[in-house]
Amino acid sequence: MSYLSLENEQVYLFRPLEQTVDLDRLRAETWSLLADVPFDERNQVCLQTGGVDDWYNGTGAMPGGEDLSKFDEMHPRLKGTWWESFIRNLPYKVSRTRIARLPPRKCYSVHQDFHRTLHIAIHTNPKAYFLFVNEQRLIHIAADSHIWYVDTKRIHTAFNGGDDTRLHLMMRVND
């Protein structure tokens, strides 16, 4: 496992990485988990909670400067499961892994994160987008099994203008 290295490379707003995942298995594991763990008002479920038995520890907006690497340990109920193996076997060191739901016809506030993220679209629709404000760029991340690098340190938002819910697996990445 390594950190995502962008040394000597162009800094991207977003890009699909070479790595892909078994999307059918990811979907099956997601549906199984969400059958037992409901979304809260932030529409997120955290898989890496710092070992705390709280599915929502690490969800939503985080204060600037907080050490998010503390969210590298799995939720206790996920230890020894497919989820732990999936995250451990990624080629990148990730933390604060969450399943995020963006309901139909909803939008996040415009913001910027203190870290970059990897995204995997679990379920989406063609009217769900990221908007990078300063760059005036829209991107759609298709549910195509790719892991996407997204520079969420830039001012951005995500919106879902479609009729279907958008579900992403989001992972903080050190680069």
MIDO-259752 format. One record per residue (C-alpha): residue in three letters; x, z, y. Coordinates in nm, 3 decimals. Layout:
MIDO-259752
<lummar><code>Ala</code><east>X</east><up>Z</up><north>Y</north></lummar>
...
***
This chain:
MIDO-259752
<lummar><code>Met</code><east>0.000</east><up>0.000</up><north>0.000</north></lummar>
<lummar><code>Ser</code><east>0.126</east><up>-0.081</up><north>0.344</north></lummar>
<lummar><code>Tyr</code><east>0.019</east><up>-0.070</up><north>0.701</north></lummar>
<lummar><code>Leu</code><east>-0.117</east><up>-0.392</up><north>0.841</north></lummar>
<lummar><code>Ser</code><east>0.186</east><up>-0.538</up><north>1.010</north></lummar>
<lummar><code>Leu</code><east>0.143</east><up>-0.763</up><north>1.308</north></lummar>
<lummar><code>Glu</code><east>0.505</east><up>-0.755</up><north>1.411</north></lummar>
<lummar><code>Asn</code><east>0.631</east><up>-1.094</up><north>1.523</north></lummar>
<lummar><code>Glu</code><east>0.279</east><up>-1.233</up><north>1.498</north></lummar>
<lummar><code>Gln</code><east>0.027</east><up>-1.330</up><north>1.758</north></lummar>
<lummar><code>Val</code><east>-0.214</east><up>-1.048</up><north>1.835</north></lummar>
<lummar><code>Tyr</code><east>-0.555</east><up>-1.167</up><north>1.721</north></lummar>
<lummar><code>Leu</code><east>-0.899</east><up>-1.067</up><north>1.838</north></lummar>
<lummar><code>Phe</code><east>-1.017</east><up>-1.123</up><north>1.483</north></lummar>
<lummar><code>Arg</code><east>-0.919</east><up>-1.312</up><north>1.172</north></lummar>
<lummar><code>Pro</code><east>-1.005</east><up>-1.324</up><north>0.806</north></lummar>
<lummar><code>Leu</code><east>-0.725</east><up>-1.186</up><north>0.592</north></lummar>
<lummar><code>Glu</code><east>-0.608</east><up>-1.349</up><north>0.272</north></lummar>
<lummar><code>Gln</code><east>-0.747</east><up>-1.066</up><north>0.062</north></lummar>
<lummar><code>Thr</code><east>-1.099</east><up>-1.088</up><north>-0.075</north></lummar>
<lummar><code>Val</code><east>-1.312</east><up>-0.836</up><north>-0.257</north></lummar>
<lummar><code>Asp</code><east>-1.566</east><up>-0.853</up><north>-0.538</north></lummar>
<lummar><code>Leu</code><east>-1.866</east><up>-0.873</up><north>-0.305</north></lummar>
<lummar><code>Asp</code><east>-2.124</east><up>-0.840</up><north>-0.584</north></lummar>
<lummar><code>Arg</code><east>-1.965</east><up>-0.516</up><north>-0.701</north></lummar>
<lummar><code>Leu</code><east>-1.928</east><up>-0.388</up><north>-0.343</north></lummar>
<lummar><code>Arg</code><east>-2.297</east><up>-0.456</up><north>-0.284</north></lummar>
<lummar><code>Ala</code><east>-2.400</east><up>-0.286</up><north>-0.608</north></lummar>
<lummar><code>Glu</code><east>-2.193</east><up>0.023</up><north>-0.529</north></lummar>
<lummar><code>Thr</code><east>-2.327</east><up>0.028</up><north>-0.172</north></lummar>
<lummar><code>Trp</code><east>-2.692</east><up>0.008</up><north>-0.281</north></lummar>
<lummar><code>Ser</code><east>-2.632</east><up>0.279</up><north>-0.541</north></lummar>
<lummar><code>Leu</code><east>-2.473</east><up>0.512</up><north>-0.286</north></lummar>
<lummar><code>Leu</code><east>-2.736</east><up>0.447</up><north>-0.020</north></lummar>
<lummar><code>Ala</code><east>-3.013</east><up>0.525</up><north>-0.271</north></lummar>
<lummar><code>Asp</code><east>-2.882</east><up>0.886</up><north>-0.267</north></lummar>
<lummar><code>Val</code><east>-2.736</east><up>0.915</up><north>0.082</north></lummar>
<lummar><code>Pro</code><east>-2.958</east><up>0.818</up><north>0.376</north></lummar>
<lummar><code>Phe</code><east>-2.828</east><up>0.691</up><north>0.707</north></lummar>
<lummar><code>Asp</code><east>-2.843</east><up>0.938</up><north>0.994</north></lummar>
<lummar><code>Glu</code><east>-2.934</east><up>0.859</up><north>1.356</north></lummar>
<lummar><code>Arg</code><east>-2.591</east><up>0.697</up><north>1.404</north></lummar>
<lummar><code>Asn</code><east>-2.666</east><up>0.449</up><north>1.122</north></lummar>
<lummar><code>Gln</code><east>-2.341</east><up>0.528</up><north>0.944</north></lummar>
<lummar><code>Val</code><east>-2.231</east><up>0.696</up><north>0.621</north></lummar>
<lummar><code>Cys</code><east>-1.868</east><up>0.805</up><north>0.603</north></lummar>
<lummar><code>Leu</code><east>-1.680</east><up>0.765</up><north>0.274</north></lummar>
<lummar><code>Gln</code><east>-1.353</east><up>0.913</up><north>0.393</north></lummar>
<lummar><code>Thr</code><east>-1.457</east><up>1.245</up><north>0.546</north></lummar>
<lummar><code>Gly</code><east>-1.128</east><up>1.430</up><north>0.531</north></lummar>
<lummar><code>Gly</code><east>-1.245</east><up>1.588</up><north>0.205</north></lummar>
<lummar><code>Val</code><east>-1.539</east><up>1.755</up><north>0.379</north></lummar>
<lummar><code>Asp</code><east>-1.874</east><up>1.758</up><north>0.196</north></lummar>
<lummar><code>Asp</code><east>-2.056</east><up>1.595</up><north>0.488</north></lummar>
<lummar><code>Trp</code><east>-2.149</east><up>1.226</up><north>0.470</north></lummar>
<lummar><code>Tyr</code><east>-2.164</east><up>1.204</up><north>0.849</north></lummar>
<lummar><code>Asn</code><east>-1.830</east><up>1.371</up><north>0.932</north></lummar>
<lummar><code>Gly</code><east>-1.636</east><up>1.093</up><north>1.104</north></lummar>
<lummar><code>Thr</code><east>-1.933</east><up>0.875</up><north>1.203</north></lummar>
<lummar><code>Gly</code><east>-2.030</east><up>0.764</up><north>1.551</north></lummar>
<lummar><code>Ala</code><east>-1.814</east><up>0.770</up><north>1.861</north></lummar>
<lummar><code>Met</code><east>-1.495</east><up>0.975</up><north>1.833</north></lummar>
<lummar><code>Pro</code><east>-1.319</east><up>1.144</up><north>2.125</north></lummar>
<lummar><code>Gly</code><east>-1.013</east><up>0.966</up><north>2.255</north></lummar>
<lummar><code>Gly</code><east>-0.686</east><up>1.088</up><north>2.119</north></lummar>
<lummar><code>Glu</code><east>-0.840</east><up>1.257</up><north>1.813</north></lummar>
<lummar><code>Asp</code><east>-0.622</east><up>1.224</up><north>1.505</north></lummar>
<lummar><code>Leu</code><east>-0.836</east><up>0.994</up><north>1.293</north></lummar>
<lummar><code>Ser</code><east>-0.581</east><up>0.992</up><north>1.011</north></lummar>
<lummar><code>Lys</code><east>-0.738</east><up>1.320</up><north>0.900</north></lummar>
<lummar><code>Phe</code><east>-1.018</east><up>1.103</up><north>0.764</north></lummar>
<lummar><code>Asp</code><east>-0.800</east><up>0.960</up><north>0.488</north></lummar>
<lummar><code>Glu</code><east>-0.938</east><up>1.180</up><north>0.209</north></lummar>
<lummar><code>Met</code><east>-1.252</east><up>1.078</up><north>0.022</north></lummar>
<lummar><code>His</code><east>-1.583</east><up>1.260</up><north>0.037</north></lummar>
<lummar><code>Pro</code><east>-1.574</east><up>1.509</up><north>-0.257</north></lummar>
<lummar><code>Arg</code><east>-1.856</east><up>1.331</up><north>-0.443</north></lummar>
<lummar><code>Leu</code><east>-1.660</east><up>1.004</up><north>-0.434</north></lummar>
<lummar><code>Lys</code><east>-1.339</east><up>1.135</up><north>-0.587</north></lummar>
<lummar><code>Gly</code><east>-1.266</east><up>0.962</up><north>-0.917</north></lummar>
<lummar><code>Thr</code><east>-1.527</east><up>0.691</up><north>-0.851</north></lummar>
<lummar><code>Trp</code><east>-1.516</east><up>0.318</up><north>-0.797</north></lummar>
<lummar><code>Trp</code><east>-1.510</east><up>0.383</up><north>-0.421</north></lummar>
<lummar><code>Glu</code><east>-1.190</east><up>0.586</up><north>-0.438</north></lummar>
<lummar><code>Ser</code><east>-1.024</east><up>0.322</up><north>-0.654</north></lummar>
<lummar><code>Phe</code><east>-1.143</east><up>0.043</up><north>-0.424</north></lummar>
<lummar><code>Ile</code><east>-0.998</east><up>0.208</up><north>-0.113</north></lummar>
<lummar><code>Arg</code><east>-0.676</east><up>0.317</up><north>-0.285</north></lummar>
<lummar><code>Asn</code><east>-0.617</east><up>-0.038</up><north>-0.416</north></lummar>
<lummar><code>Leu</code><east>-0.657</east><up>-0.210</up><north>-0.082</north></lummar>
<lummar><code>Pro</code><east>-0.328</east><up>-0.360</up><north>0.035</north></lummar>
<lummar><code>Tyr</code><east>-0.356</east><up>-0.162</up><north>0.359</north></lummar>
<lummar><code>Lys</code><east>-0.356</east><up>0.205</up><north>0.448</north></lummar>
<lummar><code>Val</code><east>-0.706</east><up>0.276</up><north>0.579</north></lummar>
<lummar><code>Ser</code><east>-0.895</east><up>0.584</up><north>0.692</north></lummar>
<lummar><code>Arg</code><east>-1.237</east><up>0.673</up><north>0.828</north></lummar>
<lummar><code>Thr</code><east>-1.406</east><up>0.421</up><north>0.599</north></lummar>
<lummar><code>Arg</code><east>-1.776</east><up>0.393</up><north>0.678</north></lummar>
<lummar><code>Ile</code><east>-2.079</east><up>0.192</up><north>0.584</north></lummar>
<lummar><code>Ala</code><east>-2.241</east><up>0.093</up><north>0.913</north></lummar>
<lummar><code>Arg</code><east>-2.593</east><up>-0.038</up><north>0.953</north></lummar>
<lummar><code>Leu</code><east>-2.704</east><up>-0.240</up><north>1.254</north></lummar>
<lummar><code>Pro</code><east>-3.082</east><up>-0.283</up><north>1.235</north></lummar>
<lummar><code>Pro</code><east>-3.256</east><up>-0.606</up><north>1.339</north></lummar>
<lummar><code>Arg</code><east>-3.275</east><up>-0.671</up><north>1.713</north></lummar>
<lummar><code>Lys</code><east>-3.037</east><up>-0.386</up><north>1.803</north></lummar>
<lummar><code>Cys</code><east>-2.708</east><up>-0.368</up><north>1.991</north></lummar>
<lummar><code>Tyr</code><east>-2.426</east><up>-0.115</up><north>2.022</north></lummar>
<lummar><code>Ser</code><east>-2.311</east><up>0.000</up><north>2.363</north></lummar>
<lummar><code>Val</code><east>-2.016</east><up>-0.186</up><north>2.511</north></lummar>
<lummar><code>His</code><east>-1.705</east><up>0.014</up><north>2.424</north></lummar>
<lummar><code>Gln</code><east>-1.349</east><up>0.004</up><north>2.303</north></lummar>
<lummar><code>Asp</code><east>-1.201</east><up>0.197</up><north>2.015</north></lummar>
<lummar><code>Phe</code><east>-0.866</east><up>0.371</up><north>1.998</north></lummar>
<lummar><code>His</code><east>-0.775</east><up>0.183</up><north>1.682</north></lummar>
<lummar><code>Arg</code><east>-0.828</east><up>-0.152</up><north>1.513</north></lummar>
<lummar><code>Thr</code><east>-1.062</east><up>-0.197</up><north>1.218</north></lummar>
<lummar><code>Leu</code><east>-1.104</east><up>-0.396</up><north>0.903</north></lummar>
<lummar><code>His</code><east>-1.456</east><up>-0.518</up><north>0.831</north></lummar>
<lummar><code>Ile</code><east>-1.622</east><up>-0.648</up><north>0.519</north></lummar>
<lummar><code>Ala</code><east>-1.972</east><up>-0.786</up><north>0.568</north></lummar>
<lummar><code>Ile</code><east>-2.186</east><up>-0.649</up><north>0.286</north></lummar>
<lummar><code>His</code><east>-2.510</east><up>-0.798</up><north>0.415</north></lummar>
<lummar><code>Thr</code><east>-2.566</east><up>-0.991</up><north>0.734</north></lummar>
<lummar><code>Asn</code><east>-2.756</east><up>-1.274</up><north>0.895</north></lummar>
<lummar><code>Pro</code><east>-2.650</east><up>-1.569</up><north>1.111</north></lummar>
<lummar><code>Lys</code><east>-2.768</east><up>-1.394</up><north>1.429</north></lummar>
<lummar><code>Ala</code><east>-2.537</east><up>-1.090</up><north>1.397</north></lummar>
<lummar><code>Tyr</code><east>-2.226</east><up>-1.107</up><north>1.618</north></lummar>
<lummar><code>Phe</code><east>-1.936</east><up>-0.927</up><north>1.776</north></lummar>
<lummar><code>Leu</code><east>-1.895</east><up>-0.991</up><north>2.147</north></lummar>
<lummar><code>Phe</code><east>-1.553</east><up>-0.945</up><north>2.306</north></lummar>
<lummar><code>Val</code><east>-1.643</east><up>-0.888</up><north>2.669</north></lummar>
<lummar><code>Asn</code><east>-1.327</east><up>-0.975</up><north>2.864</north></lummar>
<lummar><code>Glu</code><east>-1.245</east><up>-1.269</up><north>2.640</north></lummar>
<lummar><code>Gln</code><east>-1.607</east><up>-1.390</up><north>2.641</north></lummar>
<lummar><code>Arg</code><east>-1.586</east><up>-1.459</up><north>2.268</north></lummar>
<lummar><code>Leu</code><east>-1.857</east><up>-1.430</up><north>2.006</north></lummar>
<lummar><code>Ile</code><east>-1.775</east><up>-1.404</up><north>1.638</north></lummar>
<lummar><code>His</code><east>-1.989</east><up>-1.385</up><north>1.329</north></lummar>
<lummar><code>Ile</code><east>-1.844</east><up>-1.223</up><north>1.019</north></lummar>
<lummar><code>Ala</code><east>-2.003</east><up>-1.386</up><north>0.717</north></lummar>
<lummar><code>Ala</code><east>-2.070</east><up>-1.199</up><north>0.395</north></lummar>
<lummar><code>Asp</code><east>-1.813</east><up>-1.416</up><north>0.217</north></lummar>
<lummar><code>Ser</code><east>-1.598</east><up>-1.149</up><north>0.043</north></lummar>
<lummar><code>His</code><east>-1.318</east><up>-1.166</up><north>0.302</north></lummar>
<lummar><code>Ile</code><east>-1.165</east><up>-0.866</up><north>0.468</north></lummar>
<lummar><code>Trp</code><east>-1.165</east><up>-0.928</up><north>0.842</north></lummar>
<lummar><code>Tyr</code><east>-0.920</east><up>-0.784</up><north>1.092</north></lummar>
<lummar><code>Val</code><east>-1.095</east><up>-0.702</up><north>1.422</north></lummar>
<lummar><code>Asp</code><east>-0.913</east><up>-0.583</up><north>1.733</north></lummar>
<lummar><code>Thr</code><east>-1.164</east><up>-0.317</up><north>1.834</north></lummar>
<lummar><code>Lys</code><east>-0.915</east><up>-0.176</up><north>2.086</north></lummar>
<lummar><code>Arg</code><east>-1.050</east><up>-0.451</up><north>2.310</north></lummar>
<lummar><code>Ile</code><east>-1.378</east><up>-0.403</up><north>2.495</north></lummar>
<lummar><code>His</code><east>-1.653</east><up>-0.519</up><north>2.263</north></lummar>
<lummar><code>Thr</code><east>-1.999</east><up>-0.467</up><north>2.123</north></lummar>
<lummar><code>Ala</code><east>-2.191</east><up>-0.584</up><north>1.819</north></lummar>
<lummar><code>Phe</code><east>-2.547</east><up>-0.703</up><north>1.818</north></lummar>
<lummar><code>Asn</code><east>-2.797</east><up>-0.813</up><north>1.561</north></lummar>
<lummar><code>Gly</code><east>-3.043</east><up>-1.067</up><north>1.695</north></lummar>
<lummar><code>Gly</code><east>-3.179</east><up>-1.148</up><north>1.350</north></lummar>
<lummar><code>Asp</code><east>-3.460</east><up>-1.022</up><north>1.131</north></lummar>
<lummar><code>Asp</code><east>-3.236</east><up>-0.872</up><north>0.860</north></lummar>
<lummar><code>Thr</code><east>-3.020</east><up>-0.561</up><north>0.873</north></lummar>
<lummar><code>Arg</code><east>-2.645</east><up>-0.608</up><north>0.908</north></lummar>
<lummar><code>Leu</code><east>-2.430</east><up>-0.384</up><north>0.683</north></lummar>
<lummar><code>His</code><east>-2.053</east><up>-0.370</up><north>0.721</north></lummar>
<lummar><code>Leu</code><east>-1.785</east><up>-0.166</up><north>0.552</north></lummar>
<lummar><code>Met</code><east>-1.563</east><up>-0.059</up><north>0.840</north></lummar>
<lummar><code>Met</code><east>-1.215</east><up>0.087</up><north>0.793</north></lummar>
<lummar><code>Arg</code><east>-0.972</east><up>0.218</up><north>1.050</north></lummar>
<lummar><code>Val</code><east>-0.634</east><up>0.056</up><north>1.000</north></lummar>
<lummar><code>Asn</code><east>-0.291</east><up>0.151</up><north>1.128</north></lummar>
<lummar><code>Asp</code><east>-0.107</east><up>-0.155</up><north>1.244</north></lummar>
***
